[in-house]
Amino acid sequence: MLFGAFVIDPPGAKPDDRIFVLGIWTKSADAEIEQQIPSINGTSWPYSGRLTYKVGQVAHWRVINPTLTEHAMHLHGFYFTVDGVGDGEGYERYPEAQRRLGVTEHIAVGHVFEMTWMPERVGNWLFHCHMLTHMSEPPELHPKGAQATAYPSGHGQSAGMGGLVLGITMLPSTGSVPAPTATKATRRLQLVISMNPEKIPLYKLEVNDPRLSPLPAKNEAPSLLGPPILLTRGEATEIEVKNLTGQPTAIHWHGIELESYYDGVAGWTGSGEQTTPAIAPASSFVARMTPPRAGTFIYHTHWHDEEQLLNGIYGPLIVLEPGHNYDPEHDRTIVFSTGRYAPLGVIL
C-alpha cells in the first residue's frame, strides 16, 4: 500500500475533482487472490466512502491504478465521458469531440483515467470494479451459507459485496420537481430462473416474451448463458424476474438507465423509503425501465454467491431501434463467461 496520487493541474485550474486510488492489501506477497483485500482510497466496502450529489451536479473523477492487476470500473445507472487517459510516462487529455461515452472503463496496471458525469435521477447507486474477486468479500469475512453480513451502522447492506465498491446517493436538486409518474408499460416479459435438472450448470434461465414465437426445441446441452432479452428503445417495459430456485437472487441491468429501485442491488439501490429487495425463493420482482438508447448490454445476478456467478445467471440484453428486428440466424451475440460447467467441476 506504499502509493498515492500525484496530480499536476494547469495554472489557474479549479480543483473540482475527486481522486480515487485503487489498492490491494495482502498479508504476504504469495497470498491467493481470495486472501487479498481490494480498496478505494485505503478502505474497502462497506467501510469505503459514501458520496452524495444533487441531481444536475457535475462530477469529475480521476481513477488511478497502482496495483499489480487490471480493473474494470463500472458506474451503475449513468453514462460518463472519458476525458483523458495516462500511464507512468505520459497523459493524454482528449479533445471534447473525441471523449467516448461508457458505463465501464478498463484501467491497466499503472494507468489513470479521468471521467465526467452528471446524475439525472435520485436514489442510491454503485461505482465498482466489475471483476468478481475485486468486489466480493474474502471468504473468511463472509462464511459460506451466510445470507447477509453485519454492516457498520449507517452503511446499508447488500449481500456479499466487498472491496472496490463505492456507494453514491443522489438527492433532488434545489427546487426540483418530483419525478414523473412511471409510464404504463406496453411491453411485458418474464425472466424465469430455476434449477437445472441436469445439475451442470446448476441453473436454467428462460425468457417468456409474448411478442416472440417460441423457438423449436433443440437437443442442446445446458448452457452457461441465459437467452437474450430483446427490448425497444423508448418503449416502457416491465420484466418480471421469477425465482424458482432455493436461494435469494437479484438481477442488475448493466448499462441500462433506469430508476434506482429497479437497478438490482438488494439492500442498497432505491431510497430510504423504498430499498430494492432480494428476490426470495418462490417469489418475483418486477423491474420497470424505458431504455433511452439502443445497443448491446447485459443482465446478470448481483447476488454475490459463487454458485450463481459460476453457473450462468446472466445473458445478453439487446435494445433495438424502433422498427428493427433481431434475427437469430444472422445477428450473432458473443458472450465470454467463466463458470463451473464441465462434469469434473473445472472452471471454463
N, C-alpha and C positions, 0 to 999 in steps of 0.2 A: 504493500500500500504506500510505497515511497514515491508518490507522484502527485501532481496537482496541475491546475490550469495556469497557463501563461498567455495573457491576452494583450495585444497591442492594438489600440484604437487609433484611427486617424485623428490629426489635430482638430479640436473643436467638436468631435463627435460626442453625442449624448449617450452615455452608457445605460441604455434602456433594456438590456438583455438579461436573461437568466442563463447561468452556466451549469452544465451537468457533466460531472466527471464519472465515468463508469469504472468500477473496480471489482476485483475478485480476490477474496481473502481465503487463505488456507493455513492450516497448522503446519504443513510441511510441503516441500516442493513436489513430492511424488504423490500427493493426495489424489484420490479418484475424483472424477467430476462431481459425483454425488456428495462429496465432502467439501466442496467449495461453496463459499457464500458470496454471491454477486451483490454489488451495492451501487447506489447512485449517491454521489457526494458523501460516501462513507457510511451510509445507512441502508438497511435492507427492509423491504416490505414485511410487516406492516408498520415499521418504525420510520420508513422513508418519509420525506417531507410531503405535505399536502399543499397544493397550490389553489388559490382562489382567484377567479377572474369574473368580470361582469360581461354580459353579452355585448358584443361590439368592441371590446377592448383588445387591441392588437398585442399578440405575444411574440416575442423574438427570443429564440433559444439558440445556444451553442452546445453541441454534444461532443464530448471528447472521449476517445477510447485509448487509454494507455495500457489496457490489459493485453494478455498474450493470446486472445482469441477474438474472432469477429463477432458482430452483433447485428440484429435486425430490429430497429426501433420502430414500434408501431403506435400510432395515435388512434384511439377509438373515436368514431363518430364524426370526424372532421378531416378535411384535406389541408395539407400545408404546402408551402413552396420551399424548395431547397434553394437557398440564396447563395451558397458557396460551399466548397469542399477544400480540404487541405491535408497535408501529412507533415512529417518532420522536416521536409525540405522546402515546402512552398505552400502557398494558399491562393486559390482562385475564387474570386467573387464574381458570380455570373451577372452579365447584363440582365436587366429586368425581363427582356423578351425571351431569354434563354432559361429562366427559372422554371423547373419542372414541378408539376403537382404530384403529390404522393400521399399515401397513408402509412407506408413502411419504407424506411431508408436503411440500406446496408451500410455499415461502417466497419472498415477493415482495421487491422491492428495498427495502432499509431496514427490513426486518421481522426479528422474532425469534420463536422458539417454544421452549417447554420440553417435554421428553419424559421419561417414566419407563418403565423396562422391567426385566425380570428374566430372565437367561439360565437356561434349563432343560436344555440339552444341551451336552456338551463338544464341542470342536473349534474350527476356525478359521472366522470369518465376516467379512462386509464391511458397512461403512456408507459409502454413496457417493451422489453426485448421479447421478440416472438420465438426465440429459441427455447425449447421446452425447459431444459435444465437451468436456464438463466432466470426463469420466472416461477420456479416451483420450490417449495420448501425442501430443505435437506431432510432425508428420511428420519434422522434422529430427532428432528423437530416436529415431525408430522407422522406419528406412528401409523402403521398400516391398519386400515379399518376405521380410523377416526374420520368423522364426517365434518368436523369443524375444529378450529384452533381457538384457544382463548387469546383474543387480541387485546392490546393495551386499550385502556378506556379512551373512547372518542375516535378510534381509528377505523371503525367499521369492520366488516367481516366478509370474506369470500373464500370459498373452500380451497385450501391447498396452495394458495399463491405465496410466493416469497421472492426475494432477490431484486432483480432490476425492474421494479414496478413503482410508478408514481401515481397518486390519486389526484384528480383535478375536479374542483367543484365550480360550476358556472352559476352565477347569480343573475337575477334580472338587472338590466341597466336602469339607471335613474329615469323615472318617467316612462319606462317601457310598458307596453300594453300586454295583457295576458295572451298566451299562445292561442291561436285559433282552434276551435273545436275540430277534432280529427274528422277528416273527410270519410264518408261512408265507403267502405271497401267495395269495389266492384269485382275484385278477384279474391278467391279463397282457395287456399291449398292446405295440404296436411303432410307433415313430415312425421313418419311413424318409426320409432326406434324400438326394436325388440331383440330378444336373444336369438342367436343363430342356432338352430337345432344341430347343425354340423359341428358346432363348437369352435371352428377355426375359419375366420376370426370369430370373436365372441358375439358380435352384434350384427344385426341386419337392419339396413335402412331402406325405407320405401317412401316414395313421394306420390301422393294421391292428388292428381290435378285434373279436374273435370273437363278442362279445355283440351287435354291431350288424349288421344286414343291409346288404350293400353297396348304396350308392345307385346308381340307374340312371345310366348315362353321359350326360353333357350336353356339348354343343358350346360350352363356355365358354372364354373367353380365360384364359391363365395368370394367377394371382392373386398379389398381394404379401402373401399371408397364408396361413399353414398352416391345415389343418382343425381343428375343435375336438377337444380331448381331454376325454372325459367320465368322471369318477370319482364314487365314492360316499363320503360322509362315513363314517369309521370302518372302511372296508374296506382291508385290506392289499393293496397293488398293486405290481406291477413294470412299469416301462416300459423296454423295450429301445430305445435310440437307435442306429439303424444308419446309418453314414456311408458313402454310396456316392459321395461327391464326391472331388475330388482334393486336398483340403486338410483339416487338422485342424479340429475344431469342439468346442464344449462347450455344453450346454443347462442353463439355470437355470430353476427352477420358482418364479417370482416370487409371493410371498405364501403359499407353502406351508411349513408347519412340518414339518421332516424332519431326519434326521441330517446332520451336516456333510459327510460324504463324498459324499453324493448331491446336494449343493446346486448343483454345476455350475460352480465357478470353478477351471479347470485350474491345477494347481501351487500352489493356496492352500488350498481347503477340504479338510476331513478332519482329519488329525492328522499328527504327525511319523512315526508308524508306517505310515500309510496315507493318502497325499495323492491328491486327485482327479486322475486322468489326463486329458490331452486325448484326444478320440476321433479316432484316426488314420484316414486313408482306408482303406476296406475293412475297418474294424473296428467294434465296437459297445461300448456301455456300458449296464449295467442299473441304473436308478435305482429305489430302493425307498422307498415312502412309505405312510403311513396318514393321510390328511387328517383332522384333528380338527374341521374346521368347513366348512360348506357356503358356497359363494359363487362369484364370478366372478374368475378370476385370469389369469395369462399364463405361457406358456412361451416362452423366447426364447434366442437364441445369446448366450453370454457370452464368445465368442471375438472379440476386438476387431479385426475385419477389415472394412474398408469394404464389400467385396463381399457379405459375409454380412449385415451390418447394413442395407444398402440394397437387398437382394434377397429379403426376406421370410422369413428363418428365424425365425419366431415365429408365435404363434397363441393363441387363447383356451383356457384351461384351466378347465373348469366342474366344480365339485364339487356334486353333488346330495344332497339328503337321502335317506336310505334309503326305498325305495318310490316315489320320484319319477322321472319320465321327462323326457327332453329331446325336444321335438317341433320339428324344424327348420322346420315350416310355421307355427308360432305363436311359438316362442321365438326372438327376434332378438338377435344379439350384434353390436354395432357396434364396430369396432376402427379407430382412427386410426393411420395409418402414413405413413412417408416412405421413398421409395426411387427408384432409377434404373429406371424402368419403361417410359416411352414410347420409341418407336423412335428418337427423336433423342437419347435419353440424358438428358433433363431430369429434374429431381427433382420428384416429385408427392407 
